[in-house]
Amino acid sequence: MDQLQFDDATKKELATFLEREQAHARVNDSIRNLTGMCWDKCITGTPGSRFARGEESCLSNCVERFLDTSIFIVGQVQRQQQQLLQAQGDSSSP
């Protein structure tokens, strides 16, 4: 089987793409973990057509914390991507 050869620009583009996809995977993993954690923490019985008052309040608070955390994570990922792009730009300067 032939090996593919990529030029430097393509390698950088692939590296950036992979980093972005890995960041998305980390965010999705965090969402999955936090969703499970909120459910396990707040739902104490078998859910019926409505949540109990305490469960509803707990879920609401947990979701708010989850959203705050998600916004923080997204901001961190964006900053890391910007730093990566700046470092790549700096290294390509003469």
N, C-alpha and C positions, 0 to 999 in steps of 0.2 A: 504494500500500500504506500502511495506517495505521501510524503510529509508536506504540509502546507507551509509556505514561507510568507511571512507578512513583513511589510515595511514598518519603520518605526512609528509612523503616524497611525497606522492601523493597530499596532500593538498597544499604543497609548489609548486609542479609542476603545479597544476591547477591555483594557484594564479598567478604564473609567466605567464602562458598561457593567462589568462584573462587580465592581465596588458598589455601584448604584443598586444592582440586583441583590447583593448581599445585605445592603442596608435595608432594602424593602423586606427581605426575608426576616431580618432581625426585628423590624417593627411589627410584622405580622405575627411573629412568634411571641412578642411581648403582648400583643392584643389577645392572642389565644390564651396565654397564661393568666393575664389579668381578668379576662372574662370568666375563666374557670374558677379563679380565686374568688371573685365576687359572688358567683353562683354558690360555691361551696360555703362561703361565709354567711350569706344572707338567707338562703332558702333552707329552712329548717324542716319542712314537711313536704308532702307531695303537693305540687302546685295544682290548684283547681282552676276555676275560671278567672279568679282574681288572686293577687298576692295578699297576704295578711298585711296589716298596717305596718308592723315592724319590719317585715321583709321588704315592703315597698320603700320605706324610708332608708333602710340599709342599702338596697340596690341603688337608689338615687344618689346617696352619698358616695358609694363605691364608684359609680359611673363618673361622677364629677371628679373624683381623684384620678380615675383612669384617664379622663379627657385631659386633665392638667398634665399628667405624666406623658401622655401621647404627644401633646403639643411640645413639651420639653424635649422628648426624644427626637421628634422631627426637626426641631431647631438645632439640636446637636448634630444630627446627620447632615443637615444643610451646611452647617459651619465646617464640618469635616470635609465635605465635598468641595466647598469653596477653597479651603486650605490646600487640598490636593490639587485642584486646578491651578491655584496660584503657584504652588511649588513646581508643577509641570511647566507653567509659563516662565517661571524664573530660571528653570534649568535649560530651557530652550533659547534663552536670551544669550547673545554673544558676550 
